[in-house]
Structure formats: C-alpha cells, structure tokens
Amino acid sequence: MSHFTTMTTQITDPEALRAALADVGYGNVEVHDAPQPLYGYQGDQRADRAHVIVRRAHIGGSSNDIGFRHQEDGRYLAVISEYDRRKHDETWLGKVTARHAYHLTASTLEAQGFSMAEETVERDGTVRMVLRRFQ
C-alpha cells in the first residue's frame, strides 16, 4: 500500500484549479469547503484529506485519489500517492499550475471588463492573449 505524499504548489483558486484539471484530462473534480477523506486503490479510506479531489475511479484502475488541500497561506498542497507520482509528477503538476494561472488570469481580466480577442499558443507552450475592453 503506497502512502500519500505532498507537493507545494502556487495554486490558489479552486475554480481555476478545477478548470486546469479538466484541461489535463480530469473533468470530474470535487470541490469541498471542508477537507474530505482520500481513498486508496482498494477503496480504503486514508487519513489524508483534501478540498479539491479527483477520485481514483476517474484516474485509472489501480490508482488512488488525487487531492489538493487548502493551506493557511492561501495556496493548495497537492496530495498524491507514491504510486501515482509516477504519472502525476512535478512535470504534470507544472502543467496543472500553468493552466491554473491561465484560467485565473482569464477570469480576473473578464471581471475587469476585458474580453479575449485573440489567443495563440507558441511552440514552447507560451500562451499569448490579445484582450479588448470597451468603455
């Protein structure tokens, strides 16, 4: 039985995190106000808890839940089992973090009255946005 390990992130917004997880293939994501238990690959409840959870049924046959636990400093701590870290490693978490930043930026700009006029993705993965705001 593998145990859960944690990784520090710069992720701060649960809805942007939900959208980021959808971008990397996990459209079924739970978001909770209070931390909920995570489950291991055999369906056993673990002591680890998280606020944002991708359940093991949506990850793969012998996977554990993947969670993100809200911290006092406002950031989320990724809670991923040793087994699942083979696929959900620092590179994967970097992609989730980048997509979180994208969605957080887009929603912040939309709230400020901007609309997306154009978006391009460069070869290196850089996203360029052209925004408009009419006053």
KENU-131403 format. One record per atom (N, C-alpha, C, CB): x, y, z. Coordinates in steps of 0.001 Angstrom, whole numbers, plus 500000, padded with zeros to 6 digits. Glycine has a CB too. Example, Ala and Ser with C-alpha at 12.3 -4.5 7.8 and 13.67 -1.06 7.14 Angstrom:
REM KENU-131403
<atom X="513190" Y="494310" Z="507800"/>
<atom X="512300" Y="495500" Z="507800"/>
<atom X="513200" Y="496700" Z="507800"/>
<atom X="511308" Y="495527" Z="509046"/>
<atom X="512850" Y="497750" Z="507080"/>
<atom X="513670" Y="498940" Z="507140"/>
<atom X="512900" Y="500030" Z="507870"/>
<atom X="514084" Y="499402" Z="505725"/>
//
This chain:
REM KENU-131403
<atom X="500859" Y="498832" Z="500000"/>
<atom X="500000" Y="500000" Z="500000"/>
<atom X="500902" Y="501226" Z="500000"/>
<atom X="499024" Y="500000" Z="501228"/>
<atom X="500739" Y="502080" Z="499006"/>
<atom X="501543" Y="503302" Z="498957"/>
<atom X="500891" Y="504373" Z="499817"/>
<atom X="501708" Y="503800" Z="497499"/>
<atom X="501710" Y="505230" Z="500358"/>
<atom X="501164" Y="506311" Z="501162"/>
<atom X="501167" Y="507602" Z="500349"/>
<atom X="501970" Y="506484" Z="502470"/>
<atom X="500400" Y="508556" Z="500827"/>
<atom X="500290" Y="509833" Z="500128"/>
<atom X="501465" Y="510727" Z="500479"/>
<atom X="498967" Y="510530" Z="500474"/>
<atom X="501950" Y="511454" Z="499494"/>
<atom X="502992" Y="512443" Z="499696"/>
<atom X="502430" Y="513792" Z="499275"/>
<atom X="504290" Y="512086" Z="498894"/>
<atom X="503091" Y="514858" Z="499669"/>
<atom X="502594" Y="516198" Z="499339"/>
<atom X="503624" Y="516962" Z="498518"/>
<atom X="502248" Y="516983" Z="500622"/>
<atom X="503116" Y="517871" Z="497701"/>
<atom X="503965" Y="518765" Z="496913"/>
<atom X="503387" Y="520175" Z="497038"/>
<atom X="504046" Y="518307" Z="495399"/>
<atom X="504236" Y="521120" Z="497337"/>
<atom X="503824" Y="522515" Z="497441"/>
<atom X="503507" Y="523052" Z="496053"/>
<atom X="504922" Y="523370" Z="498122"/>
<atom X="502465" Y="523872" Z="495955"/>
<atom X="502096" Y="524480" Z="494678"/>
<atom X="501929" Y="525986" Z="494843"/>
<atom X="500796" Y="523850" Z="494128"/>
<atom X="501737" Y="526661" Z="493732"/>
<atom X="501392" Y="528083" Z="493720"/>
<atom X="499912" Y="528252" Z="493389"/>
<atom X="502269" Y="528855" Z="492701"/>
<atom X="499157" Y="527186" Z="493419"/>
<atom X="497731" Y="527188" Z="493090"/>
<atom X="496951" Y="527811" Z="494236"/>
<atom X="497222" Y="525751" Z="492800"/>
<atom X="496038" Y="528738" Z="493900"/>
<atom X="495302" Y="529469" Z="494937"/>
<atom X="493787" Y="529478" Z="494768"/>
<atom X="495781" Y="530868" Z="494977"/>
<atom X="493291" Y="529185" Z="493593"/>
<atom X="491857" Y="529330" Z="493330"/>
<atom X="491232" Y="527983" Z="492977"/>
<atom X="491616" Y="530338" Z="492194"/>
<atom X="490222" Y="527547" Z="493734"/>
<atom X="489655" Y="526213" Z="493484"/>
<atom X="488955" Y="526075" Z="492135"/>
<atom X="488683" Y="525873" Z="494571"/>
<atom X="488289" Y="527116" Z="491662"/>
<atom X="487598" Y="527000" Z="490371"/>
<atom X="488588" Y="527016" Z="489210"/>
<atom X="486580" Y="528138" Z="490204"/>
<atom X="489645" Y="527809" Z="489323"/>
<atom X="490696" Y="527781" Z="488299"/>
<atom X="491407" Y="526432" Z="488327"/>
<atom X="491714" Y="528936" Z="488516"/>
<atom X="491554" Y="525844" Z="489514"/>
<atom X="492146" Y="524509" Z="489637"/>
<atom X="491247" Y="523470" Z="488986"/>
<atom X="492387" Y="524152" Z="491116"/>
<atom X="489946" Y="523571" Z="489210"/>
<atom X="489007" Y="522634" Z="488582"/>
<atom X="489127" Y="522708" Z="487058"/>
<atom X="487550" Y="522940" Z="489024"/>
<atom X="489175" Y="523914" Z="486521"/>
<atom X="489304" Y="524094" Z="485071"/>
<atom X="490648" Y="523561" Z="484571"/>
<atom X="489154" Y="525581" Z="484698"/>
<atom X="491712" Y="523787" Z="485338"/>
<atom X="493040" Y="523296" Z="484957"/>
<atom X="493068" Y="521776" Z="484922"/>
<atom X="494108" Y="523819" Z="485927"/>
<atom X="492461" Y="521146" Z="485912"/>
<atom X="492399" Y="519681" Z="485929"/>
<atom X="491597" Y="519152" Z="484746"/>
<atom X="491783" Y="519185" Z="487242"/>
<atom X="490546" Y="519855" Z="484361"/>
<atom X="489775" Y="519467" Z="483171"/>
<atom X="490665" Y="519564" Z="481923"/>
<atom X="488508" Y="520371" Z="483012"/>
<atom X="491491" Y="520599" Z="481852"/>
<atom X="492389" Y="520773" Z="480710"/>
<atom X="493379" Y="519622" Z="480566"/>
<atom X="493143" Y="522078" Z="480841"/>
<atom X="493774" Y="519005" Z="481682"/>
<atom X="494737" Y="517900" Z="481613"/>
<atom X="494051" Y="516533" Z="481658"/>
<atom X="495738" Y="518008" Z="482758"/>
<atom X="492714" Y="516530" Z="481478"/>
<atom X="492005" Y="515268" Z="481310"/>
<atom X="491124" Y="514811" Z="482451"/>
<atom X="492962" Y="514242" Z="481057"/>
<atom X="490979" Y="515613" Z="483487"/>
<atom X="490153" Y="515214" Z="484625"/>
<atom X="488965" Y="516153" Z="484772"/>
<atom X="490984" Y="515197" Z="485920"/>
<atom X="487908" Y="515854" Z="484062"/>
<atom X="486725" Y="516696" Z="484064"/>
<atom X="485824" Y="516491" Z="485264"/>
<atom X="485952" Y="516461" Z="482834"/>
<atom X="485962" Y="515369" Z="485959"/>
<atom X="485114" Y="515088" Z="487107"/>
<atom X="485915" Y="515376" Z="488376"/>
<atom X="484598" Y="513610" Z="487084"/>
<atom X="485749" Y="516588" Z="488908"/>
<atom X="486526" Y="517055" Z="490049"/>
<atom X="485571" Y="517518" Z="491137"/>
<atom X="487496" Y="518198" Z="489639"/>
<atom X="485835" Y="517104" Z="492370"/>
<atom X="485036" Y="517545" Z="493516"/>
<atom X="485719" Y="518746" Z="494171"/>
<atom X="484848" Y="516386" Z="494547"/>
<atom X="484916" Y="519754" Z="494542"/>
<atom X="485427" Y="520899" Z="495297"/>
<atom X="484593" Y="521002" Z="496565"/>
<atom X="485368" Y="522237" Z="494452"/>
<atom X="485267" Y="520978" Z="497720"/>
<atom X="484592" Y="520978" Z="499020"/>
<atom X="485065" Y="522149" Z="499876"/>
<atom X="484839" Y="519650" Z="499755"/>
<atom X="484154" Y="522699" Z="500684"/>
<atom X="484526" Y="523749" Z="501637"/>
<atom X="485370" Y="523174" Z="502777"/>
<atom X="483264" Y="524435" Z="502202"/>
<atom X="485032" Y="521969" Z="503220"/>
<atom X="485782" Y="521294" Z="504285"/>
<atom X="486532" Y="520121" Z="503657"/>
<atom X="484827" Y="520804" Z="505446"/>
<atom X="487730" Y="519822" Z="504153"/>
<atom X="488501" Y="518714" Z="503565"/>
<atom X="487796" Y="517373" Z="503746"/>
<atom X="489896" Y="518650" Z="504190"/>
<atom X="487840" Y="516579" Z="502690"/>
<atom X="487197" Y="515261" Z="502661"/>
<atom X="488270" Y="514174" Z="502595"/>
<atom X="486219" Y="515144" Z="501450"/>
<atom X="487944" Y="512959" Z="503043"/>
<atom X="488941" Y="511882" Z="503021"/>
<atom X="489308" Y="511456" Z="501601"/>
<atom X="488423" Y="510680" Z="503794"/>
<atom X="490566" Y="511055" Z="501478"/>
<atom X="491050" Y="510463" Z="500233"/>
<atom X="491016" Y="508944" Z="500387"/>
<atom X="492499" Y="510968" Z="499882"/>
<atom X="490857" Y="508251" Z="499250"/>
<atom X="490758" Y="506799" Z="499262"/>
<atom X="491902" Y="506190" Z="498474"/>
<atom X="489413" Y="506342" Z="498691"/>
<atom X="492366" Y="505036" Z="498948"/>
<atom X="493417" Y="504295" Z="498285"/>
<atom X="492865" Y="503440" Z="497164"/>
<atom X="494158" Y="503435" Z="499277"/>
<atom X="493754" Y="502744" Z="496476"/>
<atom X="493374" Y="501972" Z="495294"/>
<atom X="492424" Y="500818" Z="495607"/>
<atom X="494606" Y="501434" Z="494624"/>
<atom X="492371" Y="500374" Z="496854"/>
<atom X="491457" Y="499296" Z="497221"/>
<atom X="490146" Y="499840" Z="497785"/>
<atom X="492117" Y="498370" Z="498238"/>
<atom X="489959" Y="501122" Z="497710"/>
<atom X="488746" Y="501735" Z="498232"/>
<atom X="488805" Y="502008" Z="499719"/>
<atom X="487578" Y="500866" Z="497938"/>
<atom X="489970" Y="501865" Z="500304"/>
<atom X="490144" Y="502090" Z="501739"/>
<atom X="490324" Y="503582" Z="502032"/>
<atom X="491353" Y="501291" Z="502268"/>
<atom X="489617" Y="504046" Z="503034"/>
<atom X="489708" Y="505457" Z="503414"/>
<atom X="491045" Y="505699" Z="504104"/>
<atom X="488523" Y="505868" Z="504344"/>
<atom X="491719" Y="506751" Z="503680"/>
<atom X="493011" Y="507098" Z="504258"/>
<atom X="492853" Y="508273" Z="505224"/>
<atom X="494031" Y="507441" Z="503147"/>
<atom X="493859" Y="508516" Z="506010"/>
<atom X="493830" Y="509637" Z="506959"/>
<atom X="493963" Y="510981" Z="506240"/>
<atom X="494955" Y="509485" Z="507996"/>
<atom X="494540" Y="510969" Z="505045"/>
<atom X="494742" Y="512203" Z="504285"/>
<atom X="493415" Y="512771" Z="503799"/>
<atom X="495672" Y="511953" Z="503096"/>
<atom X="493335" Y="514097" Z="503796"/>
<atom X="492121" Y="514791" Z="503370"/>
<atom X="492489" Y="515903" Z="502391"/>
<atom X="491351" Y="515368" Z="504594"/>
<atom X="491490" Y="516306" Z="501595"/>
<atom X="491725" Y="517376" Z="500629"/>
<atom X="490427" Y="518121" Z="500344"/>
<atom X="492320" Y="516812" Z="499323"/>
<atom X="490559" Y="519334" Z="499842"/>
<atom X="489411" Y="520170" Z="499481"/>
<atom X="489000" Y="519971" Z="498014"/>
<atom X="489739" Y="521648" Z="499736"/>
<atom X="489976" Y="519754" Z="497156"/>
<atom X="489726" Y="519523" Z="495728"/>
<atom X="490222" Y="518109" Z="495437"/>
<atom X="490451" Y="520611" Z="494802"/>
<atom X="489327" Y="517272" Z="494876"/>
<atom X="489653" Y="515843" Z="494745"/>
<atom X="489285" Y="515315" Z="493357"/>
<atom X="488920" Y="515026" Z="495829"/>
<atom X="490206" Y="514548" Z="492784"/>
<atom X="489921" Y="513715" Z="491618"/>
<atom X="489881" Y="512295" Z="492170"/>
<atom X="491014" Y="513890" Z="490440"/>
<atom X="488721" Y="511673" Z="492114"/>
<atom X="488576" Y="510328" Z="492670"/>
<atom X="489276" Y="509302" Z="491787"/>
<atom X="487091" Y="509965" Z="492827"/>
<atom X="489742" Y="508252" Z="492410"/>
<atom X="490529" Y="507207" Z="491761"/>
<atom X="489799" Y="506586" Z="490574"/>
<atom X="490882" Y="506128" Z="492762"/>
<atom X="488477" Y="506531" Z="490619"/>
<atom X="487697" Y="505949" Z="489523"/>
<atom X="487906" Y="506720" Z="488214"/>
<atom X="486204" Y="505930" Z="489888"/>
<atom X="488300" Y="507994" Z="488321"/>
<atom X="488492" Y="508836" Z="487140"/>
<atom X="489960" Y="508932" Z="486729"/>
<atom X="487943" Y="510226" Z="487401"/>
<atom X="490825" Y="508240" Z="487469"/>
<atom X="492262" Y="508304" Z="487196"/>
<atom X="492744" Y="507036" Z="486508"/>
<atom X="493044" Y="508527" Z="488493"/>
<atom X="492376" Y="505880" Z="487066"/>
<atom X="492818" Y="504615" Z="486488"/>
<atom X="492586" Y="503476" Z="487456"/>
<atom X="494293" Y="504684" Z="486101"/>
<atom X="492615" Y="502277" Z="486954"/>
<atom X="492255" Y="501084" Z="487700"/>
<atom X="492910" Y="500902" Z="489050"/>
<atom X="492555" Y="499938" Z="486900"/>
<atom X="494209" Y="501030" Z="489140"/>
<atom X="494874" Y="500784" Z="490423"/>
<atom X="495402" Y="502070" Z="491049"/>
<atom X="496017" Y="499795" Z="490240"/>
<atom X="494759" Y="503163" Z="490727"/>
<atom X="495181" Y="504463" Z="491253"/>
<atom X="494502" Y="504781" Z="492571"/>
<atom X="494885" Y="505562" Z="490246"/>
<atom X="495039" Y="505766" Z="493241"/>
<atom X="494476" Y="506339" Z="494457"/>
<atom X="493857" Y="507680" Z="494097"/>
<atom X="495562" Y="506496" Z="495574"/>
<atom X="493068" Y="508253" Z="495002"/>
<atom X="492564" Y="509603" Z="494791"/>
<atom X="493741" Y="510582" Z="494708"/>
<atom X="491586" Y="510011" Z="495931"/>
<atom X="493524" Y="511674" Z="493999"/>
<atom X="494479" Y="512790" Z="493981"/>
<atom X="493765" Y="513970" Z="494613"/>
<atom X="494984" Y="513130" Z="492509"/>
<atom X="494424" Y="514637" Z="495538"/>
<atom X="493788" Y="515744" Z="496229"/>
<atom X="494639" Y="516993" Z="496271"/>
<atom X="493441" Y="515339" Z="497610"/>
<atom X="493971" Y="518092" Z="496569"/>
<atom X="494624" Y="519382" Z="496785"/>
<atom X="494025" Y="519961" Z="498058"/>
<atom X="494436" Y="520361" Z="495549"/>
<atom X="494880" Y="520164" Z="499059"/>
<atom X="494430" Y="520641" Z="500364"/>
<atom X="494772" Y="522110" Z="500528"/>
<atom X="495062" Y="519815" Z="501497"/>
<atom X="493749" Y="522908" Z="500873"/>
<atom X="493923" Y="524351" Z="501063"/>
<atom X="494735" Y="524613" Z="502323"/>
<atom X="492553" Y="525068" Z="501147"/>
<atom X="495724" Y="525482" Z="502208"/>
<atom X="496606" Y="525817" Z="503322"/>
<atom X="496284" Y="527207" Z="503873"/>
<atom X="498076" Y="525748" Z="502878"/>
<atom X="496769" Y="527488" Z="505058"/>
<atom X="496523" Y="528791" Z="505689"/>
<atom X="497060" Y="529959" Z="504874"/>
<atom X="497142" Y="528819" Z="507063"/>
<atom X="498127" Y="529739" Z="504108"/>
<atom X="498701" Y="530824" Z="503305"/>
<atom X="497934" Y="531069" Z="502003"/>
<atom X="500151" Y="530513" Z="502984"/>
<atom X="496841" Y="530311" Z="501777"/>
<atom X="496008" Y="530502" Z="500589"/>
<atom X="496340" Y="529573" Z="499435"/>
<atom X="496127" Y="531903" Z="500124"/>
<atom X="497482" Y="528920" Z="499496"/>
<atom X="497878" Y="528005" Z="498424"/>
<atom X="497365" Y="526592" Z="498704"/>
<atom X="499413" Y="527992" Z="498265"/>
<atom X="497358" Y="525783" Z="497652"/>
<atom X="496948" Y="524384" Z="497774"/>
<atom X="498181" Y="523487" Z="497765"/>
<atom X="495978" Y="523988" Z="496630"/>
<atom X="498120" Y="522465" Z="498590"/>
<atom X="499152" Y="521450" Z="498670"/>
<atom X="498634" Y="520235" Z="497897"/>
<atom X="499505" Y="521090" Z="500169"/>
<atom X="499391" Y="519768" Z="496916"/>
<atom X="498994" Y="518572" Z="496162"/>
<atom X="499251" Y="517342" Z="497025"/>
<atom X="499770" Y="518471" Z="494803"/>
<atom X="498249" Y="516454" Z="497103"/>
<atom X="498350" Y="515222" Z="497893"/>
<atom X="498184" Y="514060" Z="496915"/>
<atom X="497261" Y="515169" Z="499058"/>
<atom X="499317" Y="513391" Z="496628"/>
<atom X="499352" Y="512357" Z="495595"/>
<atom X="500111" Y="511153" Z="496145"/>
<atom X="500017" Y="512890" Z="494278"/>
<atom X="499595" Y="509958" Z="495901"/>
<atom X="500257" Y="508754" Z="496412"/>
<atom X="501595" Y="508540" Z="495706"/>
<atom X="499351" Y="507515" Z="496231"/>
<atom X="502474" Y="507812" Z="496381"/>
<atom X="503762" Y="507465" Z="495775"/>
<atom X="503559" Y="506734" Z="494457"/>
<atom X="504596" Y="506601" Z="496735"/>
<atom X="502589" Y="505815" Z="494418"/>
<atom X="502303" Y="505064" Z="493193"/>
<atom X="501909" Y="506009" Z="492055"/>
<atom X="501180" Y="504034" Z="493443"/>
<atom X="501010" Y="506934" Z="492334"/>
<atom X="500509" Y="507834" Z="491288"/>
<atom X="501501" Y="508919" Z="490900"/>
<atom X="499230" Y="508475" Z="491740"/>
<atom X="502536" Y="509127" Z="491705"/>
<atom X="503559" Y="510122" Z="491363"/>
<atom X="504360" Y="509702" Z="490140"/>
<atom X="504500" Y="510344" Z="492545"/>
<atom X="504254" Y="508443" Z="489749"/>
<atom X="504929" Y="508010" Z="488514"/>
<atom X="504367" Y="508773" Z="487314"/>
<atom X="504764" Y="506474" Z="488302"/>
<atom X="503078" Y="508966" Z="487307"/>
<atom X="502421" Y="509700" Z="486211"/>
<atom X="502153" Y="511153" Z="486601"/>
<atom X="501099" Y="509010" Z="485821"/>
<atom X="501795" Y="511382" Z="487837"/>
<atom X="501419" Y="512713" Z="488315"/>
<atom X="502576" Y="513304" Z="489107"/>
<atom X="500129" Y="512652" Z="489185"/>
<atom X="503646" Y="513605" Z="488370"/>
<atom X="504888" Y="514073" Z="488970"/>
<atom X="505002" Y="515596" Z="488885"/>
<atom X="506086" Y="513414" Z="488286"/>
<atom X="506191" Y="516119" Z="489078"/>
<atom X="506413" Y="517558" Z="489034"/>
<atom X="506089" Y="518144" Z="487662"/>
<atom X="507849" Y="517874" Z="489404"/>
<atom X="506371" Y="517394" Z="486605"/>
<atom X="506062" Y="517875" Z="485248"/>
<atom X="504548" Y="518010" Z="485075"/>
<atom X="506647" Y="516908" Z="484172"/>
<atom X="503800" Y="516993" Z="485502"/>
<atom X="502337" Y="517039" Z="485428"/>
<atom X="501806" Y="518188" Z="486264"/>
<atom X="501720" Y="515708" Z="485900"/>
<atom X="502332" Y="518338" Z="487477"/>
<atom X="501872" Y="519409" Z="488351"/>
<atom X="502216" Y="520775" Z="487762"/>
<atom X="502489" Y="519261" Z="489748"/>
<atom X="503324" Y="520870" Z="487054"/>
<atom X="503672" Y="522120" Z="486368"/>
<atom X="502649" Y="522479" Z="485301"/>
<atom X="505056" Y="522011" Z="485737"/>
<atom X="502157" Y="521484" Z="484579"/>
<atom X="501122" Y="521725" Z="483571"/>
<atom X="499823" Y="522184" Z="484228"/>
<atom X="500875" Y="520454" Z="482738"/>
<atom X="499455" Y="521532" Z="485330"/>
<atom X="498247" Y="521935" Z="486056"/>
<atom X="498400" Y="523364" Z="486571"/>
<atom X="497962" Y="520963" Z="487232"/>
<atom X="499563" Y="523683" Z="487113"/>
<atom X="499817" Y="525024" Z="487641"/>
<atom X="499747" Y="526071" Z="486534"/>
<atom X="501186" Y="525077" Z="488329"/>
<atom X="500305" Y="525766" Z="485376"/>
<atom X="500259" Y="526701" Z="484248"/>
<atom X="498826" Y="526933" Z="483783"/>
<atom X="501108" Y="526176" Z="483084"/>
<atom X="498044" Y="525877" Z="483708"/>
<atom X="496646" Y="526021" Z="483288"/>
<atom X="495831" Y="526760" Z="484350"/>
<atom X="496023" Y="524639" Z="483010"/>
<atom X="496150" Y="526543" Z="485624"/>
<atom X="495507" Y="527289" Z="486711"/>
<atom X="495777" Y="528782" Z="486533"/>
<atom X="496018" Y="526802" Z="488100"/>
<atom X="497040" Y="529132" Z="486269"/>
<atom X="497403" Y="530536" Z="486063"/>
<atom X="496632" Y="531125" Z="484880"/>
<atom X="498924" Y="530673" Z="485831"/>
<atom X="496516" Y="530349" Z="483805"/>
<atom X="495759" Y="530802" Z="482632"/>
<atom X="494305" Y="531098" Z="483003"/>
<atom X="495815" Y="529740" Z="481513"/>
<atom X="493639" Y="530152" Z="483652"/>
<atom X="492218" Y="530335" Z="483993"/>
<atom X="492020" Y="531446" Z="485015"/>
<atom X="491629" Y="529031" Z="484532"/>
<atom X="492920" Y="531574" Z="485960"/>
<atom X="492821" Y="532645" Z="486953"/>
<atom X="492999" Y="534007" Z="486291"/>
<atom X="493868" Y="532453" Z="488065"/>
<atom X="493955" Y="534109" Z="485387"/>
<atom X="494180" Y="535354" Z="484646"/>
<atom X="492968" Y="535698" Z="483789"/>
<atom X="495436" Y="535238" Z="483763"/>
<atom X="492453" Y="534724" Z="483065"/>
<atom X="491297" Y="534965" Z="482192"/>
<atom X="490076" Y="535422" Z="482996"/>
<atom X="490955" Y="533693" Z="481398"/>
<atom X="489812" Y="534790" Z="484132"/>
<atom X="488634" Y="535171" Z="484917"/>
<atom X="488825" Y="536538" Z="485572"/>
<atom X="488341" Y="534112" Z="485989"/>
<atom X="490036" Y="536843" Z="485995"/>
<atom X="490319" Y="538160" Z="486588"/>
<atom X="490139" Y="539257" Z="485552"/>
<atom X="491753" Y="538206" Z="487166"/>
<atom X="490663" Y="539044" Z="484358"/>
<atom X="490534" Y="540049" Z="483299"/>
<atom X="489081" Y="540215" Z="482856"/>
<atom X="491403" Y="539667" Z="482099"/>
<atom X="488346" Y="539110" Z="482790"/>
<atom X="486927" Y="539184" Z="482437"/>
<atom X="486164" Y="540006" Z="483481"/>
<atom X="486320" Y="537761" Z="482320"/>
<atom X="486486" Y="539811" Z="484746"/>
<atom X="485831" Y="540566" Z="485817"/>
<atom X="486162" Y="542059" Z="485732"/>
<atom X="486249" Y="540014" Z="487186"/>
<atom X="487276" Y="542383" Z="485107"/>
<atom X="487677" Y="543781" Z="484930"/>
<atom X="487163" Y="544364" Z="483621"/>
<atom X="489190" Y="543901" Z="484982"/>
<atom X="486342" Y="543609" Z="482899"/>
<atom X="485718" Y="544119" Z="481692"/>
<atom X="486443" Y="543817" Z="480399"/>
<atom X="485568" Y="545550" Z="481811"/>
<atom X="487474" Y="543000" Z="480433"/>
<atom X="488196" Y="542642" Z="479217"/>
<atom X="487546" Y="541438" Z="478562"/>
<atom X="489675" Y="542353" Z="479523"/>
<atom X="487703" Y="541348" Z="477243"/>
<atom X="487266" Y="540156" Z="476516"/>
<atom X="488434" Y="539679" Z="475651"/>
<atom X="485987" Y="540451" Z="475639"/>
<atom X="488481" Y="538388" Z="475439"/>
<atom X="489549" Y="537790" Z="474656"/>
<atom X="489293" Y="538055" Z="473177"/>
<atom X="489656" Y="536270" Z="474935"/>
<atom X="490215" Y="538731" Z="472539"/>
<atom X="490096" Y="538997" Z="471110"/>
<atom X="490836" Y="537932" Z="470303"/>
<atom X="490642" Y="540396" Z="470774"/>
<atom X="491946" Y="537481" Z="470856"/>
<atom X="492759" Y="536501" Z="470144"/>
<atom X="493631" Y="535758" Z="471158"/>
<atom X="493636" Y="537187" Z="469045"/>
<atom X="493861" Y="534487" Z="470881"/>
<atom X="494741" Y="533686" Z="471732"/>
<atom X="495554" Y="532761" Z="470849"/>
<atom X="493931" Y="532875" Z="472790"/>
<atom X="496861" Y="532741" Z="471087"/>
<atom X="497731" Y="531827" Z="470355"/>
<atom X="498638" Y="531114" Z="471353"/>
<atom X="498572" Y="532585" Z="469278"/>
<atom X="499001" Y="529880" Z="470991"/>
<atom X="499926" Y="529102" Z="471808"/>
<atom X="501189" Y="528905" Z="470992"/>
<atom X="499305" Y="527726" Z="472247"/>
<atom X="502306" Y="529384" Z="471549"/>
<atom X="503601" Y="529267" Z="470877"/>
<atom X="504115" Y="527834" Z="470975"/>
<atom X="504626" Y="530250" Z="471487"/>
<atom X="505148" Y="527526" Z="470229"/>
<atom X="505743" Y="526180" Z="470249"/>
<atom X="506210" Y="525773" Z="471634"/>
<atom X="506910" Y="526110" Z="469287"/>
<atom X="506711" Y="526736" Z="472410"/>
<atom X="507226" Y="526430" Z="473745"/>
<atom X="506125" Y="526362" Z="474800"/>
<atom X="508250" Y="527466" Z="474151"/>
<atom X="504867" Y="526517" Z="474372"/>
<atom X="503735" Y="526444" Z="475287"/>
<atom X="503277" Y="527790" Z="475822"/>
<atom X="504081" Y="525566" Z="476425"/>
<atom X="504000" Y="528856" Z="475496"/>
<atom X="503610" Y="530195" Z="475933"/>
<atom X="502278" Y="530567" Z="475306"/>
<atom X="504692" Y="531236" Z="475566"/>
<atom X="501370" Y="531062" Z="476135"/>
<atom X="500061" Y="531491" Z="475648"/>
<atom X="500079" Y="533013" Z="475523"/>
<atom X="498907" Y="531011" Z="476604"/>
<atom X="499724" Y="533499" Z="474356"/>
<atom X="499643" Y="534946" Z="474128"/>
<atom X="498172" Y="535310" Z="473957"/>
<atom X="500489" Y="535384" Z="472867"/>
<atom X="497758" Y="536299" Z="474742"/>
<atom X="496372" Y="536750" Z="474714"/>
<atom X="496319" Y="538187" Z="474222"/>
<atom X="495719" Y="536625" Z="476110"/>
<atom X="495387" Y="538447" Z="473330"/>
<atom X="495084" Y="539822" Z="472933"/>
<atom X="493712" Y="540109" Z="473517"/>
<atom X="495119" Y="540027" Z="471345"/>
<atom X="493653" Y="541147" Z="474326"/>
<atom X="492430" Y="541473" Z="475046"/>
<atom X="491878" Y="542813" Z="474596"/>
<atom X="492682" Y="541485" Z="476547"/>
<atom X="490579" Y="542972" Z="474752"/>
<atom X="489897" Y="544229" Z="474435"/>
<atom X="489026" Y="544621" Z="475603"/>
<atom X="489052" Y="544105" Z="473141"/>
<atom X="488917" Y="545922" Z="475775"/>
<atom X="487948" Y="546425" Z="476762"/>
<atom X="487359" Y="547694" Z="476181"/>
<atom X="488616" Y="546692" Z="478179"/>
<atom X="486052" Y="547707" Z="476097"/>
<atom X="485337" Y="548863" Z="475607"/>
<atom X="484788" Y="549628" Z="476790"/>
<atom X="484212" Y="548457" Z="474637"/>
<atom X="484956" Y="550936" Z="476738"/>
<atom X="484465" Y="551748" Z="477858"/>
<atom X="483354" Y="552662" Z="477433"/>
<atom X="485585" Y="552561" Z="478461"/>
//
